Every structure is written in C-alpha cells, then in structure tokens.
Amino acid sequence: MADKLKEQLKRLHDTGARRFLIVGVAQIGCTPGQRAKNSMHECDEEANTWGSLYNEALVKMLQQLKEELGSSMTYSYFDNFNSLHDIVTNPARYAEKIGLPLPPPYLSLRGLLKWRKRESAAVTGVNFASGGAGIFDGSSQFPGQAIPLSQQMKHWLSIHKALTRKLGRSKAQIHLSKSLFVMVIGSNDLLNYIRSSQLRRKSTPQQYTQSVVDRFKAQFKTVQETGSRRFLILGVAELGCMPSRREKNSTTHECNKEANMLASLYNKALIKMLQQLKEELKSSMAYSYFDMFNSVHDIVSNPTHYGFSDVTSACCGSGVLNAELPCFPVSNLCSDRTKYLFWDRYGHPTEAAARTIVNFVLSEDTQYSSPLTLTQLVSS
C-alpha cells in the first residue's frame, strides 16, 4: 500500500506539485463497526495493529522519498492514529472542541414518555448539579432553592437502575468502572456557617468543616458502592475573595480572612478524608483532587498573567464592587466580561475565568492536581 501511494505521489510531483499534507490512518479498530463485533464493545486490536503497521511503512516511505527528491518536495505528516487515540482515551479534554454534547440535567429526563431518552443518557452521562446546593440538606440560602446532595444521590440511584436495565448488570458494572464522576460541592455549606450565628455558637470552624466532610464521605461511598470507580473532586475556592465577601470599608477591598480560613480548613479535611478512603477501598477507587483554592489564589495574585484586569468586583450587579445585589436584567454590566474573574456577587466565574480554570484541570501539570492528574485518572 505504501509503495503504491509512493508511485502516485511521484506522479503528482512530476506534474509540478511540491507541497504535500499526508494524513495517516486512524485507529480503525475503534470505529463503531469494529467495536460492535465484540460483546464488550472494546477496540479491535488486530485492526489497530494493521493501521499501525501501515503508518510505520508510510512514514518510512515519505522519509525515503524526501531523500530522493530533495528540496523539490516538502511534506507534513499528520499522525491521525495517535491524535484520535488521545481523544478516545481522554474525551473530557476534547469534548467541547469536538462538539460533544453536554450531559442533560436529570430533571429533564423525568416522566413516563422520556424513558428512552433517560436510558440513553444513563449511558452517556447525566448532570445532577443544582445551583446553591449543599452537602447538608439545609445549606441553601433560601428554603427549597436547590436540590441537596442527599437528593442528588437518589437521582443517581434512579439513573443507575436505568443503566443496569439497558446494559445488563455485568456490562453496566464494566461501563461504570470506566466512567468519570465529577463532584463539585461544599461552598454553600461553608457560606451557611458564616451566615448563621446559631451554627457558629454550636460548633467551632474545625468541628463544622469536619462534620461537612464526614457527611460528604457517606454520600461519596453511596456512589462508589454502586460501581463507580473514578472521581474528580474539586476543593472549595477562596470564599473570602469573592465580591460579596470582600471588605467593603476599605479602599483596597481585601479578601475576608475568616471565610478563606474556613475554606482552607475544609479543603485540608477533604484531602485527608480522600486519602483515608483510598486506603480503605484500594484499587476500587481512583481519584484526582483539584485545588480550586490555590488555583484561584494564583489568578487573583497575578491577574494580568491570565488576561484579567479585574479580580475583585463582579461583572454583573450593583453598588460597591458591583456586589451589593445579585445579577438582574437591569443590573450594571461590565464593558468587557473577558477581563473579569467574577460574573456576580456570589463568586461564580465568568466564561473566560471558567475556561482558565478548566485549562488548569485538564493540564498534565501536577501543580493543582493530586494524587493523579485528570489525564492520568481517565487513562488508568
């Protein structure tokens, strides 16, 4: 095959063609047609071997042809085999860039007429998140505002049943062991402690943060016991640096030290709990902990390095730091949201900030991720 292609390339070259882009063969064993041939839907290794052998011969032929033709031929060889291999083994890194759909919210899948959509989503992924939710049931700022983690766990068990029904118990367990579970929660529980004089009288910051982590551990084990094995856990960011928590009676609007201290205590307890849980569960659990606290701290400390000019005030709001009221349709809007770290008074990131943080999460650098990077986690 490579020899035949060489003949055709030389014919093109003889007509005056000088610049060539040559694309190698992809992992043909990972196409749906090849995967469908085995019960586990794994890639066909024999087909992939043929693809790899062809690419090796192709690369060698191009090098030899370049030596023969000298400066009258210039080419670029694109390694389609390994590029697609990276996407298959690490889809999270490329999901947005290649247009993979976002997982649907759980509540959009409820109802008797949506059972097919529900079973399909159970295989590809579901979003159980709820804005303002906490690990404790009463952590929302307003009653009934959000779906707490305990209820999200019930929703997951419902999806787990749909997955098992569609794939069968054995295949469902294998599918779950390869799936990634992302858990981002805890901030609202800490903010609730700051707001509540009753909670502060009842327990010290150390006692409260430990109780939050203990509750989270119980919920975490509920997910793990259903067959989930790979987890991405995000710590809590610098709560004292979000616009609504910064010192208002100051020209520099410093971060609130008490709120940051509470976040730091929680993160330390969370890291310790994950380490202990890993020791208990051994190979039946793998995780990556992402350090939101220090990653956001680095952005706040050196905003221009990351393309931001304002890391103290909200892009949408009103009053001091644009943070005295939530973001409404009639609120003041910043002129360039790509230059702001925070979108609103609650510390929600702008799209530009979210992209920066996601780049941190997807990075193979271990500066903010431990004990594994996300790439190592999904490849394990």
N, C-alpha and C positions, 0 to 999 in steps of 0.2 A: 504493500500500500504506500509506504513512504517512497519507494523507488518510483512508483507510478506518478505520485504527486511531484516528485523531482523533475520528471520529464515535462509535466505540464507547466511547472514554474519556469523551466528553461525556455519553453516556447513563448511564454509571456515576456520573459526577459529579452528574448531575441527580437521582439516587436518594439522594444524601447522601454518597457516597464522597469522601474528601478527601485521603487519603494513598496514593501510588502508588509501587511499585517497578517500574521498566521495565528489562528486560534486552535489550540489543542483540543482533544476530545475530553468531554466531562466524565464524571463518574456514571457511566451508562448503567451500571448495576444498581444505582439508586433511583432510577426512573420508576414511576408508579407501576408500569407494566412488568418490570423485572421484580419489584418488591412483591407484587401480587402473587408471584409464583411460590412463595413460602408462607407458611401459616403465621409466622411472627412478623411478616412484612419487613424483614431486615433487607439490607442491600445485598445484591448478588455479588459475592466476592470474585467469582470466576469471571463475570463480565467486567468487573472493575480491573481485574488483572490484565485482561485483553486491552482495555483502554490505556492502562499504564504502560504496557509494552509498546503500543503504537506511539504514544507520546515520546517515549525514550528514543525510538527509532527516528521519529520526526525531528526532534531536537538535534540529534546527531547528523541527520541529513542536511539540515539547514546550516549547521556549522561547516560541513564539508563543502556545500555549495557556495557559501560565502568565501571560503578559501580559494575556490576555483575562479569565481567571478570578481573577486577583489572589490575595488571601490565602485564598480558598476552595479553593485547590489547592496541595498540596505534593507534590513528587516527587523521587525519586532515580533517576538513570540509571546503569546499570552497563555499562561498556564490555567486553562479552564478547569482542569481536573482538581487542582488544589484550592482554587478560589471557590468553587461550588462545594468542595468538601468542608471548607471553613463555614459556609452558610449552613450546611446540613448539621454540622456538629455544634454550631453556636448561633442558632437562629435569632436569639434575642439581640445580638449585636447588629444584625442587618434587617430586623423586622420592619422598621419604619422606612429604611432606604429602598427596600424592595417591595414595599406596599402591602405587607401582611396586615390583615385587619386587626383592630383592637378587640380584645375579648369582650363579649357583650355583658352588660350588667345583669346580675342574677334576676332582679325583679322583672326584667324584660322577657324572661323565659317562663314565667309562671302562666298557668292556665291550661285547660284541657286541650285546646286547639294548637298548643305550641309544643307538643311532646316531641315531634320530630326535630324541631329546632333545638329543643332542650337536650336531646340525646346527642345531636351533632356537636353542640357547644361543649358538652361534657367531655368530649374527646379533644377538642382543640383549645379549650380554655374558657374560664368564666371569671368575671370581675365581681368580687363580693364586697368591695370597699363601700364605705358610706361616709360622706363628709361630716366631720365633727364627732365621729365615733371614738369610743374609748375601750380600753381593756375591761374596766369596770362598767357595769350597766348604767350607772348614773353620772357618767363623766361628761355628757353633752351639756353645753351651756344652757340649752333650753330643753324642757321635757319633750320627749318624742321627736327631737330634732334629727336623730341619727339612729342607725341600726348598730347596736353594740357588738363587740367581738363574739360574745356568747351566742347571739342570734345568727351571726355570720357563720359560726361553726355548724349550726343546724342547717343553714342553707347549703353548706358544703356537703354535709351528710346526705342531703337530698340529691345533690348532683352526683355524689359517689354512687348512689343507688342506680341513677340513670346510666352512669358509665358501666357499671357492672352488668346491667341489663343488656346494654348494647354489645359489649365485647365478650361477656362471659367473665367469670371470676378470675381465672388464671391469666388471661390476656389483659384484663383490667389491672391486675397487680403489677404485671410487667410494664404496662403503659405508665402507671403511677410512679414506678421506681425511676423512670427516665424523665418525668415531668419536673418542672421548676415551680416552686411555691414561693411567692413574694409576699412578705409581711411587713407592712409599714404602719405602725400604730404606737401610741404611748403619749404623744404630746398633749392630747386633750385631758388625759388623766392628771398630768403634772400641772397643767393650767388650772384644772379644777381645784387642786390642792392650794394653789396660790390664791385663788378667788375665795376659798371657803375658810373662814375663821374657825368654823367648827372642826374641820379636818385638821387644821394646824394645832388646835388645842388637844386633839385626840392622839396625835402621833407626831414624832419628830420627822424631819425630812428623810433621814436614813430609814426609819421604820416604814414610812409610807412608800418610798420608792421600792423597798424590798417587797412589800405586800403587792405592789403592781406587778413586779417581775414574777413573783410566785404565782399570781393568777394567770399571767401570760404563759408560764411554763405548763400549767394544767391544760390550757387551751391548745398550746403547741403540741402536746403529747396526744391530744384528741385527733389532730390531723395526722400525726406520724403513725398512729396506730391503725389508720385506715389504709396504710401502704405508701404514704408519701415519704420520700427519702431525701430530696434535695431542696434546700431552703436558702433564700436570700433574705436576710434580716437587716433592716435599716434602723440605726440608732436614732435618737432624738437630736435635733439640731440645737443651736444656741438660742433657746427661747427668749432669753433676755435681750437679744439683739433684733427681734422683730419690731416693726414700727410701734405697735401699741404698747410694748413693754419698755421701750427706751425712756430714759429720764426726760420728762417734759420741762422741768425747771432748770434747764441748763442750755448754754449756748452750743455745746458740743453734742448734746443728747447721747450720753454714754449708755452702753448696754446695762441692763439691770443685772447686777451681780447675783442676787438671790435666785432669780429664775435660771440663770446659767449654772449656778451651783447645783440646783435641783436636777437639771438635765444631765449634768456630769455624774451625779450620784446614781441616777437611773441607768445611764449607759454602762457604768462600771459594774453594777449589779447584773445587768442584762448579759454582758460579756462573760461574767463569771458563771451565770446560770447556763449559758450555751456550752461553755467548756465542760461543766459538770454533766450536762445532759449528753454530750458527745461521748464522754467516758462511760456513761451508763448504757447507751444504745449502740456504741461501737460502729460497725460498718453499716448498720441500718439507718444511719443519719449522716448526711454531709451538708455543710452549710458555709455560707460566706456572710460575714458581718461587715456591713458598710458603715464607716464612721462619718455620719452626717455632721456631727458636732465640729470636728476639726476641718472637714472639707468646706463647710460654710464659713468657719472662722477664717480660713485662708483667703476666701473670696472677700470677706469683709476687711481683712487686713491689707489686702493688695488688690483693690478693685480694678484698677486700670490694666493690670496684667491679664484679667479675664474679660476686658471690654466693657466694664461698668463704670459709670460716673456717679451713681447714687446708690449707696447700700444702707441708708438709714431710713429714708422715707418711703411711703407707699406710692405706687404709680396712680392708683385709683382710690379716692377718699376725700376727706376734707379736714380742715383745721391744722393744728401743729403736726408736722411730718405727714400730713395727709392721712392721719391715723386716728382721728377722733371719732369718725363714723365709718361704717362699712362701705364697700363699693356699691353705689346705686347708679341707675341710668343718668341721674342728674349730678353725679359726683364730679369733682375736679379730676381731669385726666392729665397725666404727664405728656409732654410733647413727643417723647421717643421712648417707648417702653423697652426697647432693646438695651437701653443704658441703665435700667433699674433692676436691682436684685429682687425686690419685693413687689408683688402686684397689689396687695391690700394690707390692711392693718394687722391681719392675723398671721402674716409672715408667709403666705402662700407665694411661691416663686413665680416670676414672670416666665413666659415661654423661653426667653433667652437664658434665664437662670436655670430652668429645668433641663435645658439641653446641656448646659455646662456640667451640672451635677450628674446627668446620665452618662456623659463622657467619662467622668470620674469612675462611675460604677462599672462601665464597660472596659476601662483601662486594664492592661495587664500589669500595671504598676501596683505594688503591694502597699503603697503609702496609706491608703484609706481602707483597704480590704484585708480581712484576715478570717480564719487561717488560710482560706483559699480566695483567689480572685474569682469573679463570676465566670470567666473563661475556663479556669481550672475546674470549677464546680460542675459546669454543664458537660465538660469533657471527661469527667471522672467515671 
